[in-house]
Amino acid sequence: MVKAPDSDDYEDDWDAWDKEYEKYMDLIRNLIGIGKIFNWIGAMVICIPLYVLGISNAKLDWKVRASMLSAATALVVATMIVTMFVTYPLG
């Protein structure tokens, strides 16, 4: 786990604490960005086959195909909501 710099360690030099805190926040933003990328990759690994099979497989009943397309769309929307609104305050 990454810990934020303690302000008690930098009582005499606030500029050094500010630099350490900025490095800490940059690390947090980078970790959140990497998490967003993995989140989208996972969603696409699930959604792309659902879209392809829902569009191209004529052997399936139209109800199954419509369910596949709507499930994939719902997953994309849910992923967008999670990645945009849950991590919004941290960048």
C-alpha positions in Angstrom: 0.0 0.0 0.0 1.2 3.5 -0.8 1.1 5.9 2.1 0.8 9.7 1.8 3.8 11.6 3.1 3.4 12.6 6.8 3.3 16.3 7.3 5.0 15.9 10.7 8.2 14.7 9.0 8.4 18.0 7.0 7.6 20.6 9.7 10.6 22.8 8.7 10.4 22.4 5.0 6.9 22.7 3.6 8.2 22.9 0.0 9.7 19.5 0.3 6.5 18.1 1.7 4.6 19.8 -1.1 6.8 18.1 -3.7 6.5 14.7 -2.0 2.7 15.1 -1.8 2.6 16.0 -5.5 4.6 12.9 -6.3 2.2 10.8 -4.2 -0.8 12.3 -6.0 0.8 11.6 -9.4 1.3 8.0 -8.4 -2.3 7.7 -7.3 -3.5 9.2 -10.6 -1.3 6.9 -12.6 -2.6 3.8 -10.7 -6.2 5.0 -11.3 -5.5 5.4 -15.0 -4.0 1.9 -15.2 -7.0 0.6 -13.4 -9.3 2.3 -15.9 -7.4 0.7 -18.8 -7.7 -2.7 -17.3 -11.4 -2.1 -16.5 -12.1 -1.3 -20.2 -10.0 -4.2 -21.5 -11.9 -6.6 -19.3 -15.2 -5.1 -20.5 -14.2 -5.4 -24.1 -13.1 -9.0 -23.7 -16.6 -9.8 -22.6 -18.5 -7.4 -24.9 -16.8 -7.9 -28.3 -17.8 -11.6 -28.6 -21.4 -10.7 -27.5 -21.6 -8.0 -30.2 -20.1 -10.2 -32.9 -22.3 -13.2 -32.2 -25.3 -11.1 -31.7 -24.9 -9.5 -35.1 -23.4 -12.2 -37.3 -24.9 -15.5 -36.0 -28.1 -16.0 -38.0 -28.7 -19.5 -36.5 -29.7 -18.0 -33.2 -33.2 -16.9 -32.4 -33.7 -13.2 -32.7 -34.5 -13.0 -29.0 -31.2 -14.5 -28.0 -29.4 -12.1 -30.4 -31.2 -9.1 -29.0 -30.4 -10.2 -25.5 -26.7 -10.6 -26.3 -26.6 -7.1 -27.9 -28.5 -5.5 -25.0 -26.3 -7.2 -22.4 -23.1 -6.1 -24.1 -24.5 -2.5 -24.3 -25.5 -2.5 -20.7 -22.0 -3.7 -19.7 -20.4 -1.0 -21.7 -22.6 1.7 -20.1 -22.0 0.3 -16.6 -18.2 0.3 -17.2 -18.4 3.9 -18.4 -20.4 4.9 -15.3 -17.9 3.2 -13.0 -14.8 4.6 -14.6 -16.1 8.1 -15.1 -18.1 8.8 -11.9 -16.4 6.7 -9.2 -12.9 7.8 -10.0 -13.8 11.4 -11.0 -12.7 13.1 -7.7 -9.2 11.7 -8.0 -8.6 12.6 -11.6 
